[in-house]
Amino acid sequence: MSYKGKQLAKRLVIDILVQDLVIIENKAVETYHSIFEAQLLTYLRQTKKRLGLVINFGEIHVKDGIHRVVNGL
């Protein structure tokens, strides 16, 4: 896979791809970091997708661990 004209050394590993539209990145951590959203945004740009979700299952309530990430809106 290439990104911005450069060949990537590692393969892209997407956790879940829903109907070839939405990328879902799963995490299970106690402390959420914004780097997770940056990682997902990179995935969105590489695949030319527009919407992704980071879901952190480390939260007490899963609904509090859902973060929406958009590319190019």
C-alpha positions as CSV (number, residue, x, y, z in Angstrom):
1,M,0.0,0.0,0.0
2,S,1.2,3.5,-0.7
3,Y,0.4,6.8,1.0
4,K,1.1,10.3,-0.4
5,G,3.3,8.7,-3.1
6,K,5.4,6.7,-0.7
7,Q,5.3,2.9,-0.3
8,L,4.5,1.8,3.2
9,A,6.6,-0.8,5.0
10,K,3.8,-2.2,7.1
11,R,0.5,-3.6,5.9
12,L,-2.7,-1.8,7.0
13,V,-4.6,-3.8,9.5
14,I,-8.2,-2.6,9.9
15,D,-10.2,-4.0,12.8
16,I,-13.7,-3.8,11.2
17,L,-14.9,-2.5,7.9
18,V,-18.7,-2.0,7.7
19,Q,-20.2,-2.2,4.2
20,D,-17.0,-0.8,2.7
21,L,-17.9,2.6,4.2
22,V,-17.0,2.9,7.9
23,I,-13.8,1.8,9.6
24,I,-14.1,0.7,13.3
25,E,-11.0,0.7,15.4
26,N,-11.4,-1.3,18.6
27,K,-9.5,-0.4,21.8
28,A,-9.7,-1.8,25.4
29,V,-7.7,0.7,27.5
30,E,-8.4,2.6,30.8
31,T,-6.9,5.8,29.5
32,Y,-8.1,7.1,26.1
33,H,-5.5,8.9,24.0
34,S,-6.1,11.2,21.0
35,I,-3.4,9.3,19.2
36,F,-6.1,6.6,18.6
37,E,-8.1,9.2,16.5
38,A,-5.0,10.2,14.6
39,Q,-4.3,6.5,13.8
40,L,-7.8,6.1,12.5
41,L,-7.6,9.3,10.5
42,T,-4.5,7.9,8.8
43,Y,-6.4,4.7,8.0
44,L,-9.3,6.7,6.5
45,R,-6.9,8.7,4.4
46,Q,-5.1,5.6,3.2
47,T,-8.3,3.9,2.1
48,K,-10.0,7.1,0.9
49,K,-12.9,6.4,3.4
50,R,-14.7,9.3,5.0
51,L,-16.0,8.0,8.4
52,G,-14.6,6.0,11.2
53,L,-15.3,5.1,14.9
54,V,-12.9,4.4,17.7
55,I,-14.6,2.3,20.2
56,N,-12.9,1.9,23.6
57,F,-14.2,-1.1,25.5
58,G,-12.2,-0.1,28.6
59,E,-14.9,2.4,29.6
60,I,-17.4,1.6,32.3
61,H,-20.2,2.3,29.7
62,V,-19.3,1.5,26.1
63,K,-21.4,4.5,24.9
64,D,-18.9,6.8,26.6
65,G,-16.0,5.2,24.7
66,I,-17.3,5.9,21.1
67,H,-15.4,8.6,19.2
68,R,-16.3,9.6,15.7
69,V,-13.5,10.5,13.2
70,V,-14.1,12.0,9.8
71,N,-11.9,12.5,6.8
72,G,-12.3,15.6,4.7
73,L,-15.6,17.0,6.0
